[in-house]
Amino acid sequence: MGRHRSDPMGIARLALAGLAVLALLFLIALGGRSLIGALGSGPASSSSAPAPAPAPASASGAPSATSARVPTVLVECVEAHCPTVFLKVAGGDVLLNREMARGEQAQAFDDKVDVVLTDASTVRVRVNGAVRPPGGPGERQEFTAVRE
């Protein structure tokens, strides 16, 4: 009669509490890893821009090497902060719709790309490799870049 029995309900509660703590630690680690991944992408080339598609064959039947390397439009942020830059395949998918940081670039190789710059003075724009004249401070620009 002097023996002490362990309570099975107490062990179950302890095991359940331990599992809850492990689940919480897992979620914290997963969130931290996601945050580090998002912050670690930095102001490098935009991952939203599509990879270059194969160039269409020229009249001679050979692919044009220069058209594959030069994007239809290239937008580079030249200020510490560039308000919203919007790139969209004409009649298609949105490629970029966000603010950019200094040195960050976005490019598209599609035949027609609609471009909206909230403040055209904060970015450098190249269309088919040619520099487009910058806008004035606070000037909004909208245009369609067409592949040549």
DRENLUM-617703 format. One record per residue: residue number from 1; y, x, z of N, C-alpha, C, O in turn. Coordinates in Angstrom, 3 decimals, always signed. Example, Ala and Ser with C-alpha at 12.3 -4.5 7.8 and 13.67 -1.06 7.14 Angstrom:
- 1/-5.690/+13.190/+7.800/-4.500/+12.300/+7.800/-3.300/+13.200/+7.800/-3.319/+14.236/+8.465
- 2/-2.250/+12.850/+7.080/-1.060/+13.670/+7.140/+0.030/+12.900/+7.870/+1.138/+13.409/+8.039
//
This chain:
- 1/-1.188/+0.795/+0.000/+0.000/+0.000/+0.000/+1.256/+0.840/+0.000/+2.342/+0.331/-0.278
- 2/+1.131/+2.080/+0.298/+2.301/+2.931/+0.308/+2.642/+3.481/-1.066/+3.607/+4.231/-1.216
- 3/+1.853/+3.112/-2.070/+2.132/+3.614/-3.417/+3.333/+2.921/-4.029/+3.603/+1.747/-3.774
- 4/+4.059/+3.697/-4.858/+5.252/+3.174/-5.532/+4.904/+2.936/-6.988/+4.440/+3.854/-7.664
- 5/+5.114/+1.747/-7.481/+4.850/+1.446/-8.884/+6.149/+1.551/-9.678/+7.213/+1.157/-9.201
- 6/+6.048/+2.093/-10.911/+7.237/+2.135/-11.763/+7.423/+0.774/-12.408/+6.457/+0.099/-12.765
- 7/+8.644/+0.395/-12.547/+8.992/-0.913/-13.100/+8.999/-0.810/-14.626/+9.824/-0.078/-15.171
- 8/+8.106/-1.518/-15.342/+8.071/-1.443/-16.799/+9.364/-1.950/-17.433/+9.755/-1.454/-18.490
- 9/+10.025/-2.905/-16.831/+11.292/-3.411/-17.382/+12.394/-2.368/-17.252/+13.262/-2.280/-18.120
- 10/+12.374/-1.593/-16.204/+13.374/-0.544/-16.014/+13.218/+0.558/-17.057/+14.216/+1.081/-17.552
- 11/+11.983/+0.917/-17.397/+11.720/+1.934/-18.411/+12.166/+1.430/-19.782/+12.744/+2.185/-20.563
- 12/+11.901/+0.163/-20.074/+12.292/-0.425/-21.358/+13.811/-0.429/-21.494/+14.342/-0.125/-22.563
- 13/+14.511/-0.773/-20.414/+15.985/-0.762/-20.457/+16.523/+0.641/-20.668/+17.481/+0.838/-21.416
- 14/+15.919/+1.601/-20.021/+16.332/+2.991/-20.167/+16.094/+3.479/-21.599/+16.942/+4.169/-22.165
- 15/+14.960/+3.130/-22.180/+14.655/+3.512/-23.564/+15.635/+2.856/-24.529/+16.103/+3.498/-25.470
- 16/+15.945/+1.596/-24.305/+16.889/+0.877/-25.157/+18.284/+1.484/-25.068/+18.959/+1.620/-26.088
- 17/+18.724/+1.847/-23.879/+20.026/+2.491/-23.705/+20.052/+3.845/-24.416/+21.059/+4.207/-25.026
- 18/+18.952/+4.590/-24.339/+18.864/+5.881/-25.030/+18.963/+5.719/-26.536/+19.647/+6.497/-27.201
- 19/+18.282/+4.710/-27.083/+18.369/+4.444/-28.522/+19.783/+4.044/-28.934/+20.254/+4.448/-29.997
- 20/+20.455/+3.265/-28.116/+21.826/+2.864/-28.421/+22.745/+4.083/-28.457/+23.603/+4.182/-29.334
- 21/+22.576/+5.006/-27.520/+23.386/+6.232/-27.496/+23.113/+7.063/-28.751/+24.048/+7.575/-29.368
- 22/+21.847/+7.200/-29.130/+21.507/+7.956/-30.347/+22.110/+7.314/-31.594/+22.615/+8.013/-32.473
- 23/+22.055/+5.981/-31.671/+22.640/+5.283/-32.821/+24.147/+5.511/-32.870/+24.699/+5.729/-33.948
- 24/+24.814/+5.465/-31.736/+26.253/+5.700/-31.675/+26.592/+7.122/-32.124/+27.532/+7.317/-32.894
- 25/+25.840/+8.111/-31.654/+26.074/+9.493/-32.062/+25.853/+9.675/-33.560/+26.596/+10.414/-34.207
- 26/+24.851/+9.016/-34.116/+24.592/+9.089/-35.551/+25.774/+8.521/-36.340/+26.215/+9.125/-37.318
- 27/+26.284/+7.364/-35.918/+27.418/+6.760/-36.613/+28.672/+7.628/-36.526/+29.412/+7.733/-37.504
- 28/+28.919/+8.243/-35.388/+30.067/+9.137/-35.240/+29.921/+10.342/-36.171/+30.881/+10.729/-36.837
- 29/+28.733/+10.931/-36.222/+28.491/+12.086/-37.094/+28.660/+11.692/-38.561/+29.257/+12.443/-39.332
- 30/+28.150/+10.540/-38.954/+28.265/+10.073/-40.328/+29.736/+9.837/-40.694/+30.174/+10.228/-41.776
- 31/+30.484/+9.211/-39.813/+31.911/+8.985/-40.061/+32.679/+10.288/-40.157/+33.544/+10.432/-41.021
- 32/+32.378/+11.238/-39.287/+33.045/+12.541/-39.331/+32.750/+13.278/-40.624/+33.638/+13.893/-41.216
- 33/+31.500/+13.214/-41.059/+31.144/+13.882/-42.319/+31.863/+13.238/-43.502/+32.328/+13.945/-44.396
- 34/+31.958/+11.936/-43.521/+32.671/+11.235/-44.598/+34.152/+11.607/-44.601/+34.739/+11.827/-45.661
- 35/+34.747/+11.674/-43.429/+36.156/+12.032/-43.321/+36.402/+13.449/-43.803/+37.363/+13.702/-44.530
- 36/+35.543/+14.373/-43.405/+35.687/+15.762/-43.843/+35.527/+15.846/-45.358/+36.260/+16.591/-46.009
- 37/+34.597/+15.106/-45.927/+34.409/+15.098/-47.373/+35.624/+14.551/-48.100/+36.010/+15.073/-49.146
- 38/+36.228/+13.502/-47.555/+37.405/+12.918/-48.192/+38.599/+13.846/-48.090/+39.358/+13.979/-49.050
- 39/+38.781/+14.489/-46.953/+39.911/+15.395/-46.779/+39.691/+16.716/-47.504/+40.651/+17.364/-47.922
- 40/+38.442/+17.114/-47.655/+38.133/+18.391/-48.285/+38.319/+18.385/-49.789/+38.348/+19.453/-50.401
- 41/+38.446/+17.201/-50.415/+38.610/+17.163/-51.867/+39.958/+17.722/-52.279/+40.094/+18.231/-53.392
- 42/+40.959/+17.641/-51.409/+42.252/+18.296/-51.623/+42.941/+17.888/-52.907/+42.551/+16.921/-53.561
- 43/+43.987/+18.651/-53.263/+44.778/+18.314/-54.430/+44.248/+18.941/-55.717/+45.025/+19.243/-56.622
- 44/+42.947/+19.136/-55.806/+42.378/+19.689/-57.026/+42.403/+18.628/-58.114/+42.939/+17.538/-57.914
- 45/+41.844/+18.935/-59.223/+41.815/+18.028/-60.358/+41.227/+16.689/-59.937/+40.249/+16.647/-59.190
- 46/+41.796/+15.629/-60.396/+41.398/+14.292/-59.981/+39.975/+13.976/-60.402/+39.609/+14.162/-61.562
- 47/+39.177/+13.502/-59.465/+37.818/+13.125/-59.803/+37.794/+11.746/-60.446/+36.753/+11.330/-60.954
- 48/+38.911/+11.028/-60.438/+38.967/+9.716/-61.050/+39.017/+9.800/-62.562/+38.612/+8.865/-63.253
- 49/+39.509/+10.910/-63.079/+39.612/+11.061/-64.515/+38.220/+11.300/-65.099/+37.410/+12.009/-64.503
- 50/+37.943/+10.710/-66.261/+36.621/+10.867/-66.830/+36.405/+12.263/-67.388/+37.355/+12.971/-67.720
- 51/+35.140/+12.644/-67.483/+34.810/+13.916/-68.113/+35.049/+13.781/-69.607/+34.953/+12.682/-70.155
- 52/+35.360/+14.890/-70.272/+35.634/+14.788/-71.701/+34.408/+14.283/-72.450/+33.282/+14.721/-72.214
- 53/+34.663/+13.353/-73.353/+33.597/+12.831/-74.182/+33.457/+13.746/-75.391/+34.400/+14.458/-75.735
- 54/+32.300/+13.739/-76.039/+32.169/+14.553/-77.231/+33.214/+14.152/-78.260/+33.500/+12.969/-78.447
- 55/+33.776/+15.148/-78.919/+34.815/+14.886/-79.915/+34.200/+14.245/-81.143/+33.086/+14.592/-81.537
- 56/+34.923/+13.305/-81.755/+34.386/+12.712/-82.973/+34.354/+13.757/-84.089/+35.146/+14.699/-84.095
- 57/+33.454/+13.582/-85.007/+33.336/+14.537/-86.104/+34.567/+14.454/-86.994/+35.082/+13.365/-87.247
- 58/+35.039/+15.603/-87.470/+36.192/+15.623/-88.357/+35.738/+15.292/-89.766/+34.559/+15.020/-89.989
- 59/+36.658/+15.313/-90.717/+36.350/+14.956/-92.096/+35.273/+15.866/-92.678/+34.500/+15.426/-93.529
- 60/+35.201/+17.126/-92.239/+34.202/+18.050/-92.772/+32.829/+17.819/-92.148/+31.844/+18.408/-92.594
- 61/+32.748/+16.973/-91.127/+31.479/+16.699/-90.485/+31.252/+17.560/-89.251/+30.314/+17.305/-88.495
- 62/+32.081/+18.569/-89.027/+31.944/+19.434/-87.855/+32.851/+18.922/-86.759/+33.956/+18.462/-87.045
- 63/+32.409/+18.990/-85.489/+33.282/+18.542/-84.409/+34.498/+19.445/-84.277/+34.415/+20.655/-84.486
- 64/+35.607/+18.853/-83.933/+36.847/+19.598/-83.755/+36.885/+20.190/-82.353/+36.908/+19.442/-81.375
- 65/+36.893/+21.507/-82.233/+36.852/+22.183/-80.937/+38.145/+21.984/-80.166/+38.114/+21.864/-78.941
- 66/+39.281/+21.945/-80.853/+40.551/+21.837/-80.143/+40.746/+20.451/-79.551/+41.314/+20.329/-78.466
- 67/+40.289/+19.390/-80.238/+40.495/+18.044/-79.709/+39.650/+17.806/-78.456/+40.006/+16.963/-77.633
- 68/+38.537/+18.531/-78.294/+37.692/+18.358/-77.117/+38.329/+18.992/-75.888/+38.046/+18.568/-74.768
- 69/+39.179/+19.990/-76.067/+39.770/+20.689/-74.933/+41.133/+20.127/-74.526/+41.545/+20.288/-73.377
- 70/+41.816/+19.490/-75.423/+43.150/+18.980/-75.120/+43.046/+17.496/-74.773/+42.618/+16.694/-75.603
- 71/+43.433/+17.128/-73.553/+43.344/+15.709/-73.181/+44.402/+14.880/-73.912/+45.443/+15.399/-74.314
- 72/+44.124/+13.610/-74.073/+45.096/+12.697/-74.654/+46.336/+12.671/-73.779/+47.457/+12.699/-74.287
- 73/+46.145/+12.619/-72.467/+47.261/+12.661/-71.520/+46.850/+13.484/-70.304/+45.726/+13.385/-69.811
- 74/+47.788/+14.295/-69.838/+47.601/+15.092/-68.626/+48.846/+14.892/-67.770/+49.963/+15.129/-68.229
- 75/+48.657/+14.462/-66.540/+49.762/+14.244/-65.603/+49.583/+15.211/-64.447/+48.524/+15.243/-63.821
- 76/+50.625/+16.010/-64.156/+50.585/+16.957/-63.044/+51.736/+16.666/-62.096/+52.884/+16.535/-62.521
- 77/+51.427/+16.568/-60.824/+52.447/+16.339/-59.801/+53.164/+17.659/-59.521/+52.522/+18.651/-59.174
- 78/+54.505/+17.676/-59.673/+55.282/+18.902/-59.478/+56.147/+18.856/-58.223/+56.845/+19.824/-57.919
- 79/+56.111/+17.759/-57.500/+56.851/+17.624/-56.241/+55.844/+17.560/-55.089/+54.640/+17.440/-55.317
- 80/+56.338/+17.641/-53.864/+55.457/+17.567/-52.701/+54.696/+16.240/-52.680/+53.549/+16.188/-52.235
- 81/+55.325/+15.180/-53.155/+54.727/+13.845/-53.166/+55.150/+13.144/-54.445/+56.338/+13.096/-54.764
- 82/+54.203/+12.610/-55.167/+54.493/+11.858/-56.389/+54.065/+10.410/-56.178/+52.888/+10.141/-55.937
- 83/+55.022/+9.466/-56.267/+54.659/+8.060/-56.109/+53.596/+7.654/-57.128/+53.224/+8.444/-57.995
- 84/+53.127/+6.455/-57.020/+51.969/+5.975/-57.769/+51.998/+6.351/-59.251/+52.980/+6.134/-59.961
- 85/+50.866/+6.926/-59.683/+50.613/+7.232/-61.090/+49.459/+6.334/-61.508/+48.434/+6.262/-60.829
- 86/+49.639/+5.648/-62.637/+48.642/+4.690/-63.114/+48.193/+5.108/-64.507/+49.014/+5.211/-65.418
- 87/+46.890/+5.352/-64.679/+46.303/+5.655/-65.987/+45.189/+4.651/-66.235/+44.354/+4.405/-65.365
- 88/+45.186/+4.067/-67.448/+44.186/+3.050/-67.784/+43.831/+3.184/-69.253/+44.708/+3.316/-70.106
- 89/+42.550/+3.150/-69.536/+42.124/+3.112/-70.927/+42.663/+1.812/-71.502/+42.438/+0.743/-70.935
- 90/+43.383/+1.895/-72.638/+43.971/+0.694/-73.232/+42.883/-0.356/-73.451/+41.919/-0.120/-74.179
- 91/+43.044/-1.504/-72.822/+42.072/-2.580/-72.926/+40.778/-2.314/-72.168/+39.770/-2.976/-72.416
- 92/+40.793/-1.350/-71.243/+39.555/-0.988/-70.556/+39.740/-0.684/-69.092/+40.491/-1.359/-68.389
- 93/+39.035/+0.355/-68.633/+38.955/+0.705/-67.217/+40.209/+1.411/-66.695/+40.876/+2.150/-67.418
- 94/+40.505/+1.159/-65.421/+41.559/+1.890/-64.717/+40.984/+3.243/-64.319/+39.946/+3.313/-63.662
- 95/+41.663/+4.321/-64.719/+41.207/+5.676/-64.414/+41.831/+6.198/-63.134/+41.188/+6.924/-62.376
- 96/+43.086/+5.833/-62.890/+43.800/+6.329/-61.714/+44.878/+5.323/-61.348/+45.572/+4.798/-62.218
- 97/+45.013/+5.061/-60.064/+46.061/+4.164/-59.577/+46.352/+4.554/-58.138/+45.922/+3.879/-57.202
- 98/+47.096/+5.664/-57.964/+47.380/+6.140/-56.609/+48.493/+7.175/-56.631/+48.948/+7.614/-57.688
- 99/+48.918/+7.551/-55.423/+49.909/+8.609/-55.273/+49.218/+9.954/-55.447/+48.002/+10.061/-55.285
- 100/+49.998/+10.978/-55.777/+49.441/+12.312/-55.982/+50.213/+13.313/-55.130/+51.319/+13.025/-54.673
- 101/+49.621/+14.500/-54.916/+50.250/+15.574/-54.158/+50.542/+16.743/-55.094/+49.964/+16.839/-56.177
- 102/+51.449/+17.636/-54.669/+51.856/+18.778/-55.499/+50.633/+19.536/-56.026/+49.706/+19.849/-55.279
- 103/+50.656/+19.821/-57.325/+49.597/+20.572/-57.962/+48.411/+19.742/-58.428/+47.578/+20.232/-59.190
- 104/+48.324/+18.520/-57.991/+47.214/+17.659/-58.382/+47.404/+17.218/-59.832/+48.524/+16.951/-60.268
- 105/+46.300/+17.145/-60.568/+46.345/+16.748/-61.976/+45.389/+15.599/-62.229/+44.362/+15.456/-61.564
- 106/+45.753/+14.785/-63.206/+44.866/+13.731/-63.691/+44.930/+13.784/-65.208/+46.000/+13.976/-65.786
- 107/+43.783/+13.614/-65.847/+43.752/+13.680/-67.298/+42.787/+12.659/-67.857/+41.880/+12.194/-67.166
- 108/+42.995/+12.313/-69.130/+42.099/+11.379/-69.808/+41.947/+11.834/-71.249/+42.881/+12.366/-71.849
- 109/+40.768/+11.618/-71.791/+40.443/+12.048/-73.147/+40.186/+10.869/-74.083/+39.702/+11.056/-75.199
- 110/+40.507/+9.662/-73.632/+40.259/+8.469/-74.430/+41.254/+8.362/-75.581/+42.292/+9.025/-75.572
- 111/+40.935/+7.520/-76.582/+41.796/+7.390/-77.763/+43.174/+6.822/-77.435/+44.171/+7.261/-78.010
- 112/+43.248/+5.859/-76.524/+44.523/+5.263/-76.105/+44.507/+5.120/-74.591/+43.563/+4.574/-74.019
- 113/+45.561/+5.615/-73.946/+45.663/+5.544/-72.490/+47.024/+4.978/-72.117/+48.060/+5.522/-72.501
- 114/+47.015/+3.879/-71.364/+48.259/+3.312/-70.846/+48.664/+4.102/-69.612/+47.840/+4.360/-68.734
- 115/+49.954/+4.490/-69.544/+50.464/+5.315/-68.453/+51.656/+4.612/-67.822/+52.555/+4.144/-68.521
- 116/+51.657/+4.540/-66.486/+52.811/+4.025/-65.745/+53.129/+5.052/-64.666/+52.280/+5.394/-63.842
- 117/+54.378/+5.542/-64.686/+54.841/+6.518/-63.699/+55.911/+5.854/-62.853/+56.944/+5.439/-63.378
- 118/+55.683/+5.747/-61.556/+56.642/+5.099/-60.672/+57.930/+5.900/-60.586/+59.014/+5.317/-60.567
- 119/+57.836/+7.233/-60.534/+59.003/+8.119/-60.529/+58.713/+9.267/-61.489/+58.077/+10.254/-61.120
- 120/+59.188/+9.125/-62.722/+58.864/+10.072/-63.795/+59.444/+11.464/-63.563/+59.052/+12.406/-64.251
- 121/+60.364/+11.620/-62.618/+60.949/+12.945/-62.365/+60.039/+13.811/-61.504/+60.283/+15.010/-61.376
- 122/+58.997/+13.236/-60.911/+58.138/+13.984/-59.989/+56.890/+14.546/-60.652/+56.120/+15.265/-60.015
- 123/+56.681/+14.225/-61.934/+55.475/+14.666/-62.630/+55.807/+15.364/-63.942/+56.863/+15.140/-64.533
- 124/+54.887/+16.214/-64.385/+54.964/+16.828/-65.714/+53.872/+16.164/-66.532/+52.716/+16.109/-66.114
- 125/+54.249/+15.657/-67.712/+53.305/+14.921/-68.545/+53.137/+15.634/-69.886/+54.113/+16.025/-70.527
- 126/+51.887/+15.792/-70.291/+51.567/+16.323/-71.621/+50.774/+15.250/-72.357/+49.810/+14.693/-71.832
- 127/+51.204/+14.977/-73.584/+50.490/+14.041/-74.444/+49.991/+14.846/-75.633/+50.788/+15.400/-76.391
- 128/+48.683/+14.911/-75.798/+48.050/+15.717/-76.847/+48.528/+17.161/-76.796/+48.684/+17.797/-77.838
- 129/+48.760/+17.680/-75.610/+49.166/+19.068/-75.418/+50.665/+19.301/-75.460/+51.126/+20.371/-75.063
- 130/+51.440/+18.330/-75.930/+52.893/+18.479/-76.027/+53.547/+17.927/-74.757/+53.206/+16.840/-74.291
- 131/+54.495/+18.695/-74.208/+55.188/+18.270/-72.987/+56.111/+17.106/-73.313/+56.889/+17.159/-74.265
- 132/+56.011/+16.069/-72.518/+56.879/+14.887/-72.659/+58.115/+15.121/-71.806/+57.990/+15.599/-70.678
- 133/+59.311/+14.797/-72.308/+60.528/+15.005/-71.512/+60.452/+14.253/-70.181/+60.025/+13.100/-70.139
- 134/+60.872/+14.918/-69.087/+60.805/+14.252/-67.776/+61.829/+13.130/-67.673/+62.844/+13.123/-68.370
- 135/+61.541/+12.192/-66.798/+62.478/+11.114/-66.545/+63.452/+11.503/-65.453/+63.298/+12.545/-64.816
- 136/+64.449/+10.674/-65.238/+65.426/+10.903/-64.179/+64.848/+10.514/-62.828/+63.830/+9.825/-62.761
- 137/+65.492/+10.951/-61.750/+65.015/+10.619/-60.398/+64.889/+9.106/-60.212/+65.828/+8.357/-60.482
- 138/+63.732/+8.673/-59.752/+63.486/+7.256/-59.500/+63.220/+6.437/-60.751/+63.005/+5.228/-60.657
- 139/+63.229/+7.065/-61.925/+63.036/+6.333/-63.177/+61.564/+5.983/-63.383/+60.691/+6.846/-63.296
- 140/+61.307/+4.728/-63.653/+59.949/+4.252/-63.943/+59.728/+4.358/-65.452/+60.583/+3.953/-66.239
- 141/+58.589/+4.899/-65.846/+58.250/+4.995/-67.270/+56.906/+4.343/-67.522/+55.975/+4.468/-66.726
- 142/+56.823/+3.643/-68.648/+55.574/+3.045/-69.105/+55.424/+3.371/-70.578/+56.349/+3.162/-71.363
- 143/+54.251/+3.887/-70.960/+54.005/+4.187/-72.369/+52.497/+4.246/-72.598/+51.706/+4.269/-71.655
- 144/+52.125/+4.269/-73.867/+50.729/+4.421/-74.246/+50.577/+5.737/-74.977/+51.235/+5.972/-75.991
- 145/+49.708/+6.598/-74.462/+49.411/+7.873/-75.113/+48.270/+7.626/-76.102/+47.240/+7.056/-75.743
- 146/+48.465/+8.065/-77.357/+47.482/+7.858/-78.409/+46.971/+9.210/-78.873/+47.758/+10.102/-79.189
- 147/+45.645/+9.365/-78.914/+45.028/+10.615/-79.340/+45.350/+10.875/-80.800/+45.231/+9.993/-81.651
- 148/+45.763/+12.117/-81.072/+46.064/+12.505/-82.464/+44.911/+13.245/-83.051/+44.966/+13.656/-84.210
//
